């Protein structure tokens, strides 16, 4: 489950512990780190570590144009054992995938470059082509469905599972 709340306000350590205690074995949270809060990296990492084995990939959201300095600060400041997924909105980031791959990180939505895991986000219902792309990945794939007003994400996730079983 994506923890978008961490992108707006960083909860206290106890909240991360409570979340971890409330979910079954194998469940992983994907906390969001806004890329414009570079001064909070140490605190962010320390707090999300309270999720223990429930800590999944960390989605780092960078909305602005390409900034190599910010990227290198993020890559150099966070523990390389963390699974970092960069959500890069601005087209100036195109072509950054080899650098992320070299650092052990991934770009959200990328299935083409070497990686130890994949991180995909969608609003649309999955189709057979999407399911086939997920199934073809040799690495673990984290898929998150987003929704706006209608809570369609759970139905989309169930449909993806159904499609994957049919492959």
Buried (B, 14 or more C-beta within 10 A) or exposed (E): BBBBEBBEEBBEBEBBBEBBEEEEEEBBBBBBBBBEEBEEBEEBBEBBEBBEEBBBBBBBBBEEEBBEEBBEBBBEEBEEEBBBBBBBEEEEBEEBBEBBBEBBBBBBBBBEBEBEBBBBBBEEEBEEEBBEBBEEEEEBBBBBBEEEEEEBBEEBBEBBEEBBEEE
